[in-house]
Amino acid sequence: MIHDEITEFAAALPPMGALMGLDLGTKTIGVAVTDGLRSVATPLETVKRKKFTLDADRLAAIVANRTITGIVLGLPRNMDGSEGPRCQSTRAFARNLAQRIDLPIGFWDERLSTVAAERALLEADTSRARRAEVIDHVAASFILQGALDRLRVLRMT
């Protein structure tokens, strides 16, 4: 179940349960998770991409181990809001993932999430080597936190 609109995604989710956020790159997948109450996004790990089946197996293991109830996938729109080749690749990944993991998948605009993550890591005085190591899953937590904040507002209305 893939949902373009966050409102449709929210309607497809159970009232409680952890979510997983993904920052999909060509070489890595940043992974972040929430607690069962969906209060805060926490960076988890960076998956080094190999083949889709291996990547999907790793994500499925995280889903199973953390009892994930939905997946938020960062959608890399262009700065003008249009969708380019990276968006097409992300949508294809979502379609393939939906065939392997039976959970609601929602997209969240990820523009500037990596910039925000980089800024946060710089403010924390993180070394260049450490930043390179964690940037993807920190960016995933920014994506997931943005979606969480929106979901919280939707619940109140």
DSSP file (Angstrom, degrees, kcal/mol; ACC not computed):
  #  RESIDUE AA STRUCTURE BP1 BP2  ACC     N-H-->O    O-->H-N    N-H-->O    O-->H-N    TCO  KAPPA ALPHA  PHI   PSI    X-CA   Y-CA   Z-CA
    1    1 A M              0   0    0      0, 0.0   104,-3.1     0, 0.0     2,-0.5   0.000 360.0 360.0 360.0 104.1    0.0    0.0    0.0
    2    2 A I  E     -a  105   0A   0    102,-0.2     2,-0.5   104,-0.0   104,-0.2  -0.870 360.0-164.8-104.4 132.5    1.8    3.1   -1.3
    3    3 A H  E     -a  106   0A   0    102,-3.1   104,-1.4    -2,-0.5     6,-0.1  -0.967  17.1-170.9-123.9 121.5    0.3    6.5   -0.4
    4    4 A D  S    S+     0   0    0     -2,-0.5     2,-0.4   102,-0.2    -1,-0.1   0.850  77.3  62.3 -73.7 -35.6    1.3    9.7   -2.1
    5    5 A E  S  > S-     0   0    0      1,-0.1     4,-2.1   101,-0.1     3,-0.3  -0.761  76.7-140.4 -97.6 137.0   -0.6   11.9    0.4
    6    6 A I  H  > S+     0   0    0     -2,-0.4     4,-2.7     1,-0.2     5,-0.2   0.807 103.7  59.3 -64.3 -29.2    0.3   11.9    4.1
    7    7 A T  H  > S+     0   0    0      2,-0.2     4,-1.9     1,-0.2    -1,-0.2   0.903 106.9  45.9 -66.9 -39.6   -3.4   12.0    5.0
    8    8 A E  H  > S+     0   0    0     -3,-0.3     4,-1.4     2,-0.2    -2,-0.2   0.899 112.9  50.9 -66.7 -40.5   -4.0    8.7    3.1
    9    9 A F  H  X S+     0   0    0     -4,-2.1     4,-0.8     1,-0.2     3,-0.4   0.927 108.9  51.1 -61.1 -45.6   -0.9    7.3    4.8
   10   10 A A  H >< S+     0   0    0     -4,-2.7     3,-0.8     1,-0.2    -1,-0.2   0.893 108.3  52.0 -59.4 -41.0   -2.2    8.4    8.2
   11   11 A A  H 3< S+     0   0    0     -4,-1.9    -1,-0.2     1,-0.2    -2,-0.2   0.793 107.7  52.7 -66.8 -27.7   -5.5    6.7    7.6
   12   12 A A  H 3< S+     0   0    0     -4,-1.4    -1,-0.2    -3,-0.4    -2,-0.2   0.617  94.4  90.0 -83.4 -13.3   -3.8    3.4    6.6
   13   13 A L  S << S-     0   0    0     -4,-0.8    57,-0.1    -3,-0.8     4,-0.1  -0.547  81.7-115.1 -85.6 147.7   -1.8    3.3    9.8
   14   14 A P        -     0   0    0      0, 0.0    -1,-0.1     0, 0.0    55,-0.1  -0.400  38.8-104.4 -67.7 160.6   -2.9    1.6   13.1
   15   15 A P  S    S+     0   0    0      0, 0.0     2,-0.3     0, 0.0    -2,-0.1   0.802 100.5  20.6 -61.7 -29.1   -3.3    4.1   15.9
   16   16 A M  S    S+     0   0    0      2,-0.0    21,-0.2    53,-0.0     2,-0.1  -0.879  78.6  95.5-134.3 166.1   -0.1    3.1   17.6
   17   17 A G        -     0   0    0     19,-3.0    51,-0.1    -2,-0.3    18,-0.1  -0.270  67.8 -69.8 125.9 149.3    3.1    1.4   16.6
   18   18 A A  E     -b   68   0A   0     49,-0.7    51,-3.6    48,-0.3    52,-0.6  -0.265  40.4-151.4 -68.7 150.6    6.6    2.2   15.5
   19   19 A L  E     -b   70   0A   0     16,-0.3    15,-1.9    49,-0.2     2,-0.4  -0.857   4.3-142.6-117.3 157.0    7.4    3.7   12.1
   20   20 A M  E     -bC  71  33A   0     50,-2.2    52,-3.3    -2,-0.3     2,-0.4  -0.975  10.4-156.3-120.0 135.1   10.6    3.4   10.0
   21   21 A G  E     -bC  72  32A   0     11,-2.9    11,-2.3    -2,-0.4     2,-0.4  -0.907   7.8-160.5-111.5 140.6   12.0    6.3    7.9
   22   22 A L  E     -bC  73  31A   0     50,-2.7    52,-2.7    -2,-0.4     2,-0.7  -0.971  15.9-165.1-125.7 133.7   14.2    5.8    4.9
   23   23 A D  E     - C   0  30A   0      7,-2.3     7,-2.7    -2,-0.4     2,-0.5  -0.924  26.4-153.1-111.0 101.0   16.6    8.1    3.1
   24   24 A L  E     + C   0  29A   0     -2,-0.7     2,-0.2    50,-0.3     5,-0.2  -0.643  21.6 168.2 -86.1 121.8   17.2    6.3   -0.1
   25   25 A G        -     0   0    0      3,-2.5    -2,-0.0    -2,-0.5    24,-0.0  -0.694  47.5-107.2-119.6 176.7   20.5    7.0   -1.8
   26   26 A T  S    S+     0   0    0     -2,-0.2     3,-0.1     1,-0.1    -1,-0.0   0.799 118.5  22.2 -75.9 -27.6   22.3    5.3   -4.7
   27   27 A K  S    S+     0   0    0      1,-0.2    22,-2.6    21,-0.0     2,-0.3   0.643 129.4  24.1-111.2 -21.5   25.0    3.7   -2.4
   28   28 A T  E     - D   0  48A   0     20,-0.3    -3,-2.5    -5,-0.0     2,-0.4  -0.923  56.5-142.1-141.3 163.5   23.3    3.7    1.0
   29   29 A I  E     -CD  24  47A   0     18,-2.1    18,-2.9    -2,-0.3     2,-0.3  -0.970  20.5-146.4-127.4 115.1   19.9    3.7    2.7
   30   30 A G  E     -CD  23  46A   0     -7,-2.7    -7,-2.3    -2,-0.4     2,-0.4  -0.651  17.8-160.3 -78.9 136.1   19.6    5.7    5.9
   31   31 A V  E     +CD  22  45A   0     14,-2.7    13,-2.9    -2,-0.3    14,-1.4  -0.970  15.7 170.6-124.4 131.8   17.3    4.1    8.4
   32   32 A A  E     -CD  21  43A   0    -11,-2.3   -11,-2.9    -2,-0.4     2,-0.3  -0.936  11.0-163.5-131.5 157.5   15.6    5.8   11.4
   33   33 A V  E     -CD  20  42A   0      9,-2.4     9,-3.1    -2,-0.3     2,-0.3  -0.916   8.7-140.5-137.2 162.8   12.8    4.5   13.6
   34   34 A T  E     - D   0  41A   0    -15,-1.9     7,-0.2    -2,-0.3     2,-0.1  -0.719  27.8-105.2-112.6 170.2   10.3    5.8   16.1
   35   35 A D    >   -     0   0    0      5,-0.6     3,-1.6    -2,-0.3   -16,-0.3  -0.351  47.6 -91.7 -80.5 174.9    9.1    4.4   19.4
   36   36 A G  T 3  S+     0   0    0      1,-0.3   -19,-3.0   -18,-0.1    -1,-0.1   0.749 127.8  53.9 -63.7 -24.8    5.7    2.7   19.6
   37   37 A L  T 3  S-     0   0    0    -21,-0.2    -1,-0.3     3,-0.1   -19,-0.1   0.509 105.7-129.8 -86.6  -4.7    4.0    6.0   20.6
   38   38 A R    <   +     0   0    0     -3,-1.6    -2,-0.1     2,-0.1     3,-0.1   0.885  64.2 134.5  58.7  42.9    5.5    7.8   17.5
   39   39 A S        +     0   0    0      1,-0.3     2,-0.3   113,-0.0    -1,-0.1   0.845  65.2  12.4 -90.9 -35.3    6.9   10.6   19.6
   40   40 A V        -     0   0    0      2,-0.0    -5,-0.6   108,-0.0     2,-0.4  -1.000  64.9-128.8-147.3 144.8   10.4   11.0   18.3
   41   41 A A  E     -D   34   0A   0     -2,-0.3    -7,-0.2    -7,-0.2   100,-0.1  -0.757  25.1-166.3 -91.0 136.2   12.5    9.7   15.3
   42   42 A T  E     -D   33   0A   0     -9,-3.1    -9,-2.4    -2,-0.4     2,-0.0  -0.986  24.3-117.5-125.7 128.3   15.9    8.2   16.2
   43   43 A P  E     +D   32   0A   0      0, 0.0   -11,-0.3     0, 0.0    95,-0.1  -0.392  36.6 173.5 -60.1 138.5   18.7    7.4   13.7
   44   44 A L  E     -     0   0A   0    -13,-2.9     2,-0.3     1,-0.4   -12,-0.2   0.781  45.1 -40.5-113.8 -62.0   19.3    3.7   13.5
   45   45 A E  E     -D   31   0A   0    -14,-1.4   -14,-2.7    92,-0.1     2,-0.5  -0.982  40.7-114.6-162.8 167.3   21.7    2.6   10.9
   46   46 A T  E     -D   30   0A   0     -2,-0.3     2,-0.6   -16,-0.2   -16,-0.2  -0.977  27.1-149.3-114.3 122.1   23.0    3.1    7.3
   47   47 A V  E     -D   29   0A   0    -18,-2.9   -18,-2.1    -2,-0.5     2,-0.5  -0.803  13.0-135.3 -91.5 122.4   22.5    0.1    5.0
   48   48 A K  E     -D   28   0A   0     -2,-0.6   -20,-0.3   -20,-0.2     2,-0.1  -0.681  30.0-121.1 -75.9 122.0   25.2   -0.2    2.4
   49   49 A R        +     0   0    0    -22,-2.6     3,-0.1    -2,-0.5    -1,-0.1  -0.402  48.6 149.0 -71.3 138.0   23.3   -1.0   -0.8
   50   50 A K        -     0   0    0      1,-0.5     2,-0.3    -2,-0.1    -1,-0.1   0.368  67.0 -16.1-125.0 -94.2   24.1   -4.2   -2.7
   51   51 A K     >  -     0   0    0      1,-0.1     4,-2.7     0, 0.0    -1,-0.5  -0.854  67.3-112.3-113.4 156.0   21.2   -5.8   -4.6
   52   52 A F  H  > S+     0   0    0     -2,-0.3     4,-3.3     1,-0.2     5,-0.3   0.906 116.4  53.7 -54.8 -43.8   17.6   -5.0   -4.1
   53   53 A T  H  > S+     0   0    0      1,-0.2     4,-2.1     2,-0.2    -1,-0.2   0.896 111.6  44.8 -61.8 -39.6   16.8   -8.4   -2.6
   54   54 A L  H  > S+     0   0    0     -3,-0.3     4,-2.0     2,-0.2    -1,-0.2   0.905 114.6  48.7 -68.9 -41.2   19.6   -8.1    0.0
   55   55 A D  H  X S+     0   0    0     -4,-2.7     4,-2.2     1,-0.2    -2,-0.2   0.934 113.1  47.4 -62.2 -45.6   18.6   -4.5    0.8
   56   56 A A  H  X S+     0   0    0     -4,-3.3     4,-2.7    -5,-0.2    -2,-0.2   0.866 108.7  55.0 -65.3 -36.9   14.9   -5.5    1.2
   57   57 A D  H  X S+     0   0    0     -4,-2.1     4,-2.0    -5,-0.3    -1,-0.2   0.909 108.9  47.9 -61.9 -41.8   15.9   -8.5    3.4
   58   58 A R  H  X S+     0   0    0     -4,-2.0     4,-1.9     2,-0.2    -2,-0.2   0.922 113.4  47.0 -65.8 -43.1   17.8   -6.1    5.8
   59   59 A L  H  X S+     0   0    0     -4,-2.2     4,-2.5     1,-0.2    -2,-0.2   0.898 110.6  52.7 -64.8 -39.6   14.8   -3.7    5.9
   60   60 A A  H  X S+     0   0    0     -4,-2.7     4,-2.4     1,-0.2    -1,-0.2   0.869 106.9  53.2 -63.4 -36.3   12.4   -6.6    6.5
   61   61 A A  H  X S+     0   0    0     -4,-2.0     4,-2.7     2,-0.2    -1,-0.2   0.901 109.3  48.1 -65.3 -40.5   14.6   -7.8    9.4
   62   62 A I  H  X S+     0   0    0     -4,-1.9     4,-2.1     2,-0.2    -2,-0.2   0.929 110.8  51.8 -64.0 -44.7   14.4   -4.3   10.9
   63   63 A V  H  <>S+     0   0    0     -4,-2.5     5,-1.9     1,-0.2     4,-0.5   0.926 114.3  43.0 -55.8 -47.5   10.6   -4.3   10.4
   64   64 A A  H ><5S+     0   0    0     -4,-2.4     3,-0.7     1,-0.2    -2,-0.2   0.919 114.8  48.2 -67.8 -44.9   10.3   -7.6   12.2
   65   65 A N  H 3<5S+     0   0    0     -4,-2.7    -1,-0.2     1,-0.2    -2,-0.2   0.792 122.2  34.2 -68.4 -28.4   12.7   -6.9   15.0
   66   66 A R  T 3<5S-     0   0    0     -4,-2.1   -48,-0.3    -5,-0.2    -1,-0.2   0.285 103.8-123.2-110.9   8.7   11.2   -3.5   15.8
   67   67 A T  T < 5 -     0   0    0     -3,-0.7   -49,-0.7    -4,-0.5    -3,-0.2   0.935  38.4-165.7  43.9  59.2    7.5   -4.4   15.0
   68   68 A I  E   < -b   18   0A   0     -5,-1.9   -49,-0.2    -6,-0.2    -1,-0.1  -0.492  18.4-170.2 -73.3 140.3    7.3   -1.5   12.5
   69   69 A T  E     +     0   0A   0    -51,-3.6     2,-0.3     1,-0.3   -50,-0.2   0.476  66.6   7.9-111.8  -5.9    3.7   -0.6   11.4
   70   70 A G  E     -b   19   0A   0    -52,-0.6   -50,-2.2    33,-0.2     2,-0.4  -0.970  62.0-132.4-169.6 158.3    4.5    1.8    8.5
   71   71 A I  E     -be  20 105A   0     33,-2.6    35,-2.9    -2,-0.3     2,-0.6  -0.973   7.7-158.9-124.9 130.1    7.4    3.1    6.4
   72   72 A V  E     -be  21 106A   0    -52,-3.3   -50,-2.7    -2,-0.4     2,-0.5  -0.944  14.1-164.5-106.6 121.1    8.1    6.8    5.5
   73   73 A L  E     -be  22 107A   0     33,-3.1    35,-1.9    -2,-0.6     2,-0.2  -0.925  20.6-123.3-112.3 122.9   10.2    7.1    2.4
   74   74 A G  E     - e   0 108A   0    -52,-2.7   -50,-0.3    -2,-0.5    35,-0.2  -0.443  20.4-150.1 -65.0 129.5   11.9   10.4    1.6
   75   75 A L  E     - e   0 109A   0     33,-3.0     2,-2.1    -2,-0.2    35,-1.9  -0.907   7.8-143.7-105.2 112.9   10.9   11.6   -1.8
   76   76 A P        +     0   0    0      0, 0.0     8,-0.4     0, 0.0    11,-0.3  -0.450  28.0 178.5 -82.2  74.3   13.8   13.7   -3.4
   77   77 A R        -     0   0    0     -2,-2.1     6,-0.2     6,-0.1     5,-0.1  -0.313  34.1-102.8 -68.4 156.5   11.9   16.4   -5.2
   78   78 A N    >   -     0   0    0      4,-3.0     3,-2.3     1,-0.1    -1,-0.1  -0.341  39.5-100.4 -70.9 163.7   13.7   19.1   -7.1
   79   79 A M  T 3  S+     0   0    0      1,-0.3    -1,-0.1     2,-0.1    -2,-0.1   0.777 125.0  55.8 -61.0 -26.1   13.9   22.5   -5.4
   80   80 A D  T 3  S-     0   0    0      2,-0.1    -1,-0.3     1,-0.0     3,-0.1   0.402 122.2-106.8 -86.1   4.3   11.0   23.8   -7.6
   81   81 A G  S <  S+     0   0    0     -3,-2.3    -2,-0.1     1,-0.3     2,-0.0   0.326  79.0 128.8  91.5  -7.9    8.8   20.9   -6.4
   82   82 A S        -     0   0    0     -5,-0.1    -4,-3.0     1,-0.1     2,-0.5  -0.298  59.0-116.9 -77.2 166.4    9.1   18.9   -9.7
   83   83 A E        +     0   0    0     -6,-0.2    -6,-0.1    -3,-0.1    -1,-0.1  -0.909  34.3 177.1-109.3 129.4   10.0   15.2   -9.8
   84   84 A G     >  -     0   0    0     -2,-0.5     4,-1.8    -8,-0.4     3,-0.5  -0.281  52.4 -64.5-111.3-161.4   13.2   14.1  -11.6
   85   85 A P  H  > S+     0   0    0      0, 0.0     4,-2.3     0, 0.0     5,-0.2   0.824 128.9  57.9 -60.2 -34.1   14.9   10.8  -12.1
   86   86 A R  H  > S+     0   0    0      2,-0.2     4,-2.1     1,-0.2     5,-0.1   0.881 106.0  49.8 -66.5 -35.9   15.7   10.4   -8.4
   87   87 A C  H  > S+     0   0    0     -3,-0.5     4,-2.7   -11,-0.3    -1,-0.2   0.915 109.7  51.3 -65.6 -42.3   12.0   10.5   -7.6
   88   88 A Q  H  X S+     0   0    0     -4,-1.8     4,-2.1     1,-0.2    -2,-0.2   0.908 110.6  48.8 -60.9 -41.7   11.3    7.9  -10.3
   89   89 A S  H  X S+     0   0    0     -4,-2.3     4,-2.3     2,-0.2    -1,-0.2   0.896 111.3  49.6 -64.4 -41.2   13.9    5.7   -8.8
   90   90 A T  H  X S+     0   0    0     -4,-2.1     4,-2.4     2,-0.2    -2,-0.2   0.904 110.5  49.7 -65.2 -42.1   12.5    6.2   -5.3
   91   91 A R  H  X S+     0   0    0     -4,-2.7     4,-2.3     2,-0.2    -1,-0.2   0.887 110.5  50.5 -65.0 -38.2    9.0    5.4   -6.5
   92   92 A A  H  X S+     0   0    0     -4,-2.1     4,-2.3     2,-0.2    -2,-0.2   0.909 109.5  51.1 -64.7 -41.7   10.2    2.2   -8.2
   93   93 A F  H  X S+     0   0    0     -4,-2.3     4,-2.9     1,-0.2    -2,-0.2   0.922 109.5  50.7 -60.0 -44.1   12.0    1.2   -5.0
   94   94 A A  H  X S+     0   0    0     -4,-2.4     4,-2.5     2,-0.2    -2,-0.2   0.910 109.1  50.7 -61.1 -43.1    8.7    1.7   -3.1
   95   95 A R  H  X S+     0   0    0     -4,-2.3     4,-0.9     1,-0.2    -1,-0.2   0.926 114.0  44.4 -61.5 -43.9    6.8   -0.4   -5.5
   96   96 A N  H >X S+     0   0    0     -4,-2.3     4,-0.6     1,-0.2     3,-0.5   0.900 113.7  50.0 -66.8 -40.8    9.3   -3.2   -5.2
   97   97 A L  H >X S+     0   0    0     -4,-2.9     4,-2.9     1,-0.2     3,-1.1   0.877 104.0  59.1 -65.6 -37.3    9.5   -2.9   -1.4
   98   98 A A  H 3< S+     0   0    0     -4,-2.5    -1,-0.2     1,-0.3    -2,-0.2   0.770 100.8  56.6 -63.8 -25.5    5.7   -3.1   -1.2
   99   99 A Q  H << S+     0   0    0     -4,-0.9    -1,-0.3    -3,-0.5    -2,-0.2   0.720 117.3  34.1 -75.8 -20.9    5.8   -6.5   -2.9
  100  100 A R  H << S+     0   0    0     -3,-1.1     2,-0.5    -4,-0.6    -2,-0.2   0.731 120.9  43.8-104.6 -29.4    8.1   -7.8   -0.1
  101  101 A I  S  < S-     0   0    0     -4,-2.9     2,-1.8    -5,-0.1    -1,-0.3  -0.969  71.1-148.8-124.5 116.4    6.9   -5.9    3.0
  102  102 A D        +     0   0    0     -2,-0.5    -4,-0.1    -3,-0.1    -3,-0.1  -0.527  56.9 110.8 -88.5  73.5    3.2   -5.6    3.5
  103  103 A L  S    S-     0   0    0     -2,-1.8   -33,-0.2    -5,-0.1     2,-0.2  -0.957  76.8 -88.6-137.8 155.7    3.0   -2.3    5.3
  104  104 A P        -     0   0    0      0, 0.0   -33,-2.6     0, 0.0     2,-0.5  -0.465  41.4-159.3 -62.5 136.1    1.7    1.2    4.4
  105  105 A I  E     -ae   2  71A   0   -104,-3.1  -102,-3.1   -35,-0.2     2,-0.4  -0.986   9.9-175.2-120.6 126.0    4.4    3.2    2.7
  106  106 A G  E     -ae   3  72A   0    -35,-2.9   -33,-3.1    -2,-0.5     2,-0.3  -0.916  18.4-131.3-120.8 148.4    4.1    7.0    2.6
  107  107 A F  E     - e   0  73A   0   -104,-1.4     2,-0.4    -2,-0.4   -33,-0.2  -0.740  17.8-169.3 -96.7 146.1    6.3    9.5    0.9
  108  108 A W  E     - e   0  74A   0    -35,-1.9   -33,-3.0    -2,-0.3     2,-0.3  -0.997  32.9-108.9-134.7 131.6    7.7   12.6    2.6
  109  109 A D  E     - e   0  75A   0     -2,-0.4   -35,-0.1   -35,-0.2    37,-0.0  -0.391  32.2-171.9 -59.7 118.3    9.3   15.5    0.8
  110  110 A E    >   +     0   0    0    -35,-1.9     3,-2.5    -2,-0.3     4,-0.4   0.277  26.7 146.5-101.3  11.9   13.0   15.2    1.8
  111  111 A R  T 3  S+     0   0    0    -36,-0.4   -33,-0.1     1,-0.3   -36,-0.0  -0.253  79.0   0.2 -52.1 130.1   14.3   18.5    0.3
  112  112 A L  T 3> S+     0   0    0      1,-0.1     4,-2.5     3,-0.0    -1,-0.3   0.492  92.6 122.5  69.9   7.8   17.1   19.8    2.4
  113  113 A S  H <> S+     0   0    0     -3,-2.5     4,-2.4     2,-0.2     5,-0.2   0.912  77.7  46.9 -65.1 -39.8   16.9   16.9    4.9
  114  114 A T  H  > S+     0   0    0     -4,-0.4     4,-2.7     2,-0.2    -1,-0.2   0.882 111.3  52.1 -68.7 -36.2   20.6   16.1    4.3
  115  115 A V  H  > S+     0   0    0      2,-0.2     4,-2.4     1,-0.2    -2,-0.2   0.928 111.3  47.0 -63.0 -44.5   21.5   19.8    4.6
  116  116 A A  H  X S+     0   0    0     -4,-2.5     4,-2.4     2,-0.2    -2,-0.2   0.901 113.0  49.1 -63.8 -41.2   19.7   19.9    8.0
  117  117 A A  H  X S+     0   0    0     -4,-2.4     4,-2.4     2,-0.2    -2,-0.2   0.924 111.1  49.6 -64.2 -44.3   21.4   16.7    9.1
  118  118 A E  H  X S+     0   0    0     -4,-2.7     4,-2.4     1,-0.2    -2,-0.2   0.918 111.1  49.7 -60.2 -43.9   24.8   18.1    8.1
  119  119 A R  H  X S+     0   0    0     -4,-2.4     4,-2.6     1,-0.2    -1,-0.2   0.921 110.6  49.7 -62.0 -44.6   24.2   21.3    9.9
  120  120 A A  H  X S+     0   0    0     -4,-2.4     4,-1.5     1,-0.2    -1,-0.2   0.904 111.9  48.3 -62.3 -41.0   23.1   19.5   13.1
  121  121 A L  H  <>S+     0   0    0     -4,-2.4     5,-2.4     2,-0.2    -1,-0.2   0.874 111.3  50.1 -68.4 -36.6   26.2   17.3   13.0
  122  122 A L  H ><5S+     0   0    0     -4,-2.4     3,-1.8     1,-0.2    -2,-0.2   0.913 109.0  51.8 -65.5 -42.4   28.4   20.3   12.4
  123  123 A E  H 3<5S+     0   0    0     -4,-2.6    -1,-0.2     1,-0.3    -2,-0.2   0.811 106.6  54.4 -64.0 -29.2   26.8   22.1   15.4
  124  124 A A  T 3<5S-     0   0    0     -4,-1.5    -1,-0.3    -5,-0.2    -2,-0.2   0.367 116.1-120.1 -84.0   5.4   27.5   18.9   17.5
  125  125 A D  T < 5 +     0   0    0     -3,-1.8     2,-0.3     1,-0.2    -3,-0.2   0.874  48.8 174.9  58.2  41.4   31.2   19.3   16.4
  126  126 A T      < -     0   0    0     -5,-2.4    -1,-0.2    -6,-0.1    -2,-0.0  -0.601  33.1-110.5 -80.1 137.4   31.2   15.9   14.7
  127  127 A S     >  -     0   0    0     -2,-0.3     4,-2.8     1,-0.1     5,-0.2  -0.217  24.9-112.5 -64.8 157.8   34.4   15.0   12.9
  128  128 A R  H  > S+     0   0    0      1,-0.2     4,-2.2     2,-0.2     5,-0.2   0.901 117.9  50.1 -58.3 -43.3   34.3   14.8    9.1
  129  129 A A  H  > S+     0   0    0      1,-0.2     4,-1.4     2,-0.2    -1,-0.2   0.918 112.6  46.3 -63.3 -43.9   34.9   11.0    9.1
  130  130 A R  H  > S+     0   0    0      2,-0.2     4,-1.8     1,-0.2    -2,-0.2   0.891 109.9  54.4 -67.7 -38.7   32.0   10.5   11.7
  131  131 A R  H  X S+     0   0    0     -4,-2.8     4,-2.2     1,-0.2     3,-0.2   0.931 107.5  50.1 -58.6 -46.0   29.7   12.8    9.7
  132  132 A A  H  < S+     0   0    0     -4,-2.2     4,-0.3     1,-0.2    -1,-0.2   0.840 111.1  51.2 -61.5 -32.6   30.3   10.7    6.5
  133  133 A E  H  < S+     0   0    0     -4,-1.4    -1,-0.2    -5,-0.2    -2,-0.2   0.840 123.5  25.0 -73.2 -34.8   29.5    7.6    8.5
  134  134 A V  H  X S+     0   0    0     -4,-1.8     4,-2.1    -3,-0.2     3,-0.3   0.518  89.2  99.0-112.2  -7.1   26.2    8.8   10.0
  135  135 A I  H  X S+     0   0    0     -4,-2.2     4,-2.6     1,-0.2     5,-0.2   0.849  82.5  53.2 -55.8 -39.6   24.8   11.4    7.7
  136  136 A D  H  > S+     0   0    0     -4,-0.3     4,-2.0     1,-0.2    -1,-0.2   0.923 112.9  40.2 -67.3 -44.6   22.4    9.1    5.9
  137  137 A H  H  > S+     0   0    0     -3,-0.3     4,-1.4     2,-0.2    -1,-0.2   0.784 114.5  53.5 -78.6 -22.3   20.6    7.7    9.0
  138  138 A V  H  X S+     0   0    0     -4,-2.1     4,-1.6     2,-0.2    -2,-0.2   0.902 109.5  49.3 -70.0 -40.8   20.6   11.2   10.6
  139  139 A A  H  X S+     0   0    0     -4,-2.6     4,-2.3    -5,-0.3    -2,-0.2   0.892 107.4  55.5 -61.8 -38.9   18.9   12.5    7.4
  140  140 A A  H  X S+     0   0    0     -4,-2.0     4,-2.8     1,-0.2    -1,-0.2   0.872 105.0  52.7 -61.1 -36.6   16.4    9.6    7.6
  141  141 A S  H  X S+     0   0    0     -4,-1.4     4,-2.6     2,-0.2    -1,-0.2   0.861 107.4  51.3 -69.3 -33.4   15.6   10.8   11.1
  142  142 A F  H  X S+     0   0    0     -4,-1.6     4,-2.1     2,-0.2    -2,-0.2   0.919 112.0  47.3 -65.8 -42.7   14.9   14.3    9.8
  143  143 A I  H  X S+     0   0    0     -4,-2.3     4,-1.9     2,-0.2    -2,-0.2   0.952 115.4  44.9 -60.7 -50.3   12.6   12.9    7.2
  144  144 A L  H  X S+     0   0    0     -4,-2.8     4,-2.7     1,-0.2    -2,-0.2   0.887 111.2  52.5 -64.3 -40.2   10.8   10.7    9.7
  145  145 A Q  H  X S+     0   0    0     -4,-2.6     4,-2.6     2,-0.2    -1,-0.2   0.889 107.4  52.9 -65.3 -38.0   10.5   13.5   12.3
  146  146 A G  H  X S+     0   0    0     -4,-2.1     4,-1.8     2,-0.2    -1,-0.2   0.928 111.9  45.2 -60.5 -44.6    8.9   15.8    9.7
  147  147 A A  H  X S+     0   0    0     -4,-1.9     4,-2.8     2,-0.2    -2,-0.2   0.906 111.8  52.9 -65.4 -41.5    6.4   13.1    8.8
  148  148 A L  H  X S+     0   0    0     -4,-2.7     4,-2.5     1,-0.2    -2,-0.2   0.918 107.5  51.3 -59.5 -44.4    5.7   12.5   12.6
  149  149 A D  H  X S+     0   0    0     -4,-2.6     4,-1.7     1,-0.2    -1,-0.2   0.906 112.4  46.1 -60.4 -42.0    5.1   16.1   13.2
  150  150 A R  H  X S+     0   0    0     -4,-1.8     4,-2.4     2,-0.2    -2,-0.2   0.907 111.1  52.0 -67.1 -42.3    2.6   16.2   10.4
  151  151 A L  H  X S+     0   0    0     -4,-2.8     4,-2.0     1,-0.2    -2,-0.2   0.883 107.2  53.8 -61.5 -38.0    0.9   13.0   11.5
  152  152 A R  H  X S+     0   0    0     -4,-2.5     4,-1.2     2,-0.2    -1,-0.2   0.908 109.1  48.0 -63.0 -42.1    0.6   14.5   15.0
  153  153 A V  H  X S+     0   0    0     -4,-1.7     4,-1.0     1,-0.2     3,-0.3   0.908 109.7  52.9 -64.4 -42.5   -1.2   17.6   13.6
  154  154 A L  H  < S+     0   0    0     -4,-2.4     3,-0.4     1,-0.2    -1,-0.2   0.857 105.5  54.4 -62.4 -35.5   -3.5   15.4   11.6
  155  155 A R  H  < S+     0   0    0     -4,-2.0    -1,-0.2     1,-0.2    -2,-0.2   0.832 105.5  54.0 -66.5 -31.4   -4.5   13.4   14.7
  156  156 A M  H  <        0   0    0     -4,-1.2    -1,-0.2    -3,-0.3    -2,-0.2   0.719 360.0 360.0 -76.8 -20.7   -5.5   16.6   16.4
  157  157 A T     <        0   0    0     -4,-1.0    -1,-0.2    -3,-0.4    -2,-0.2   0.471 360.0 360.0 -92.0 360.0   -7.8   17.7   13.7
